[in-house]
Amino acid sequence: MTNLMLSESYGGVFGGGLEKSPGGPARTPAVPGAQAYIVCMKRTNLVLDEHLLEELTRVSGERTYSRAVTKAMEDYLRRHRERRHAEIAAFAKEHAGTDLDLDGDLEEAGIEVVVAS
C-alpha cells in the first residue's frame, strides 16, 4: 500500500500523483490502493540562535532543522499541558469539600456515572 502525504500551505496543496476533487479541497489518490492524508504546515522565517539550533538538531536525533524544532515545540507543549493538569488536580485536591469544590449535584451525577459503568 502506498502512502501519499499532501502539504497544505497558503491554500494550495502539493503532492504528486493525486487528483483534485471537483467539489472542494478533498483529494483522491490517483494511485489505486494508496492512502492520502493532509499535513497542515506553515512556512515561516525565524531568527534562531545558530548554536542552539545545531545542538537541538544533534541531541534530538532529527535530520532536519524543521523536524528538530517541531519536536521541541511538541515537547514544550506536552510539558505545559502536564503542568497545567497538575495545577488543576492540586487545586481540586486542596479545595475538596469546600465552597470552591464542584457543585454537589454535578459531582454526585459524575460519581453515579462512574459507579454505573
C-alpha positions in Angstrom: 0.0 0.0 0.0 1.3 3.5 -0.9 1.0 6.4 1.5 0.9 9.8 0.0 1.3 13.0 2.0 -0.1 16.3 1.0 1.2 19.5 2.4 -1.5 22.2 2.6 0.1 25.7 2.9 -1.1 29.1 1.7 -4.4 27.5 0.4 -2.5 25.3 -2.0 -2.0 21.5 -1.9 1.3 20.0 -3.0 2.0 16.3 -3.7 2.4 14.2 -6.8 0.1 11.5 -8.0 -3.1 13.0 -6.7 -6.1 14.3 -8.5 -8.1 17.4 -7.5 -11.6 16.7 -6.4 -14.1 18.9 -8.3 -16.2 19.6 -5.2 -13.6 21.2 -3.0 -10.4 20.6 -1.1 -10.7 16.9 -0.6 -8.3 14.9 -2.8 -8.4 11.3 -4.0 -5.3 9.2 -4.7 -4.5 8.7 -8.4 -2.6 5.5 -7.4 -5.0 2.6 -6.8 -4.9 1.4 -3.2 -3.0 4.4 -2.0 -3.9 6.3 1.2 -3.6 10.1 1.3 -3.5 12.4 4.2 -3.1 16.1 4.6 -0.4 17.6 6.8 -1.0 21.3 7.7 2.2 23.3 7.8 3.1 27.0 8.0 6.1 28.2 6.2 7.8 31.0 8.2 11.1 32.7 8.7 12.5 32.8 12.2 15.7 34.3 13.6 17.2 31.5 15.7 20.4 31.1 17.6 22.7 29.1 15.3 24.4 27.2 18.1 21.2 26.3 19.9 19.7 25.1 16.6 22.7 22.9 15.9 22.7 21.5 19.4 18.9 20.9 19.3 19.2 19.1 16.0 22.1 17.0 17.3 20.5 16.0 20.6 17.1 15.4 19.1 18.4 12.9 16.6 16.4 14.6 13.9 17.9 15.1 10.4 16.4 18.5 9.6 16.1 21.8 11.5 12.3 21.8 10.8 11.8 18.4 12.3 14.0 19.2 15.3 12.1 22.5 16.0 8.8 20.8 15.6 9.8 18.0 18.0 11.0 20.7 20.5 7.7 22.6 20.2 5.7 19.4 20.7 7.7 18.5 23.8 7.3 22.0 25.2 3.5 22.0 24.7 3.2 18.5 26.2 5.1 19.5 29.3 3.0 22.7 29.6 -0.2 20.6 29.4 1.1 18.3 32.1 2.0 21.2 34.4 -1.5 22.7 33.9 -3.2 19.4 34.6 -1.1 19.0 37.8 -2.1 22.6 38.9 -5.8 21.8 38.3 -5.5 18.5 40.2 -3.7 20.2 43.1 -6.4 22.9 43.3 -9.1 20.3 43.2 -7.4 18.2 46.0 -6.8 21.3 48.1 -10.3 22.6 47.9 -12.2 19.3 48.0 -15.2 19.7 50.3 -15.1 23.5 50.4 -17.2 26.2 48.8 -14.7 26.2 45.9 -15.4 22.5 45.3 -17.6 21.3 42.4 -21.3 21.7 42.6 -22.5 18.9 44.8 -25.2 17.8 42.3 -22.8 17.8 39.4 -20.2 15.8 41.4 -22.8 13.3 42.5 -24.0 12.8 38.9 -20.4 12.2 37.9 -20.0 9.6 40.6 -23.2 7.9 39.6 -21.9 7.5 36.0 -18.7 6.0 37.2 -20.4 3.6 39.5 -22.9 2.6 36.8 -20.1 1.7 34.3 
